[in-house]
């Protein structure tokens, strides 16, 4: 091919290549929405949580100790601070012998109440499993073929089936519990047992798995702020 001037029929006018005002306004609006929406949602959830804790803790505090009684406006977050300090002191007292004795005496009283006993033990076991630092529940992410063979879904791997459950299942010693969350709300889903060989473990964190589910696959693991990695390709030799 010989060099020369480009064909004028193939050159687009600058007016066509230049974005219109409508396109610019739409881009500016979407950029502002991406910046403002996460901040607004985070602020709203934080404000709701503070007011929720204040509504639970403030009625338990005498009015003479509330700053709202001496100021012309309410002080948000005071109940949250008192609740945090109270739970920390409760944990400190429980760590010693006297605190453990008091907790044991209280649990012995609750153990004699038929309905409350089951409710307390169930809720306590759930909280101990979720907040335990040494637990193994939901520490791994995997994939299973669901809802039909050939279709893969993200799951959170739980513990192996208990002995009572494993005895009733085929290959009970190899059964593992998995939680299959729904998109975009990972707090709802399905829990079921299946053979461990049918679970493909992934080397990603639970947080990355939750982001992958909540974004419907738009935010892939290893992508900071949801932006895909830019892969550089080696130049093609002419």
BELDANOR-V439734 format. One record per residue. N is the residue number from 1. PSI is psi as a letter, one per 20 degrees, with the letter a starting at -180 (none if undefined). OMEGA is omega in whole degrees, 0 to 359 (NA if undefined). Layout:
N_PSI_OMEGA, N_PSI_OMEGA
This chain:
1_q_180, 2_q_180, 3_q_180, 4_a_179, 5_q_179, 6_q_178, 7_p_182, 8_h_179, 9_h_181, 10_i_181, 11_p_180, 12_q_177, 13_q_180, 14_h_179, 15_h_180, 16_h_181, 17_h_182, 18_p_180, 19_q_180, 20_r_178, 21_h_177, 22_g_178, 23_h_178, 24_g_179, 25_h_178, 26_g_179, 27_g_179, 28_g_180, 29_g_180, 30_h_177, 31_g_177, 32_h_179, 33_g_179, 34_h_181, 35_g_188, 36_h_185, 37_g_178, 38_h_178, 39_g_181, 40_g_180, 41_g_178, 42_g_179, 43_h_180, 44_g_179, 45_g_179, 46_g_180, 47_g_177, 48_g_181, 49_g_179, 50_g_180, 51_h_179, 52_g_179, 53_h_177, 54_h_179, 55_h_179, 56_h_188, 57_g_186, 58_h_177, 59_i_179, 60_i_182, 61_p_176, 62_q_182, 63_h_181, 64_i_179, 65_i_180, 66_p_177, 67_i_179, 68_h_181, 69_i_183, 70_i_180, 71_q_180, 72_i_182, 73_q_179, 74_q_180, 75_o_180, 76_q_177, 77_i_180, 78_g_177, 79_h_178, 80_g_179, 81_g_179, 82_g_178, 83_g_178, 84_g_179, 85_g_181, 86_g_179, 87_h_177, 88_g_178, 89_h_178, 90_g_177, 91_h_178, 92_g_180, 93_h_180, 94_h_182, 95_i_180, 96_r_186, 97_h_182, 98_g_180, 99_g_179, 100_h_178, 101_g_179, 102_g_178, 103_g_178, 104_h_178, 105_g_178, 106_g_178, 107_h_177, 108_h_177, 109_g_179, 110_h_182, 111_i_180, 112_i_179, 113_o_189, 114_g_186, 115_g_182, 116_h_180, 117_g_181, 118_g_180, 119_g_182, 120_g_182, 121_h_180, 122_g_180, 123_h_180, 124_g_180, 125_h_178, 126_g_181, 127_h_178, 128_h_179, 129_g_183, 130_g_187, 131_j_178, 132_p_179, 133_h_183, 134_j_181, 135_r_180, 136_j_182, 137_p_177, 138_l_175, 139_i_182, 140_q_178, 141_q_180, 142_a_177, 143_q_176, 144_q_178, 145_o_183, 146_p_7, 147_i_177, 148_r_180, 149_p_182, 150_i_177, 151_p_187, 152_p_180, 153_q_178, 154_p_178, 155_q_172, 156_p_186, 157_p_178, 158_b_181, 159_r_176, 160_q_181, 161_p_178, 162_r_185, 163_h_180, 164_h_180, 165_h_183, 166_h_180, 167_h_181, 168_i_183, 169_q_173, 170_p_185, 171_l_186, 172_h_182, 173_i_182, 174_j_180, 175_p_179, 176_q_179, 177_p_178, 178_q_177, 179_o_180, 180_o_182, 181_r_178, 182_q_177, 183_p_5, 184_j_182, 185_o_184, 186_i_179, 187_i_176, 188_q_180, 189_b_184, 190_q_176, 191_p_180, 192_r_177, 193_q_175, 194_r_181, 195_q_182, 196_h_182, 197_i_180, 198_j_179, 199_p_177, 200_o_181, 201_q_180, 202_q_180, 203_l_176, 204_q_182, 205_r_178, 206_h_179, 207_g_178, 208_h_177, 209_h_178, 210_h_177, 211_h_179, 212_h_181, 213_g_183, 214_h_180, 215_j_181, 216_k_176, 217_j_181, 218_h_179, 219_o_181, 220_q_178, 221_p_180, 222_j_179, 223_o_180, 224_p_177, 225_k_177, 226_j_181, 227_p_181, 228_q_177, 229_q_178, 230_o_182, 231_p_179, 232_p_180, 233_q_179, 234_q_181, 235_q_179, 236_p_180, 237_p_179, 238_none_NA
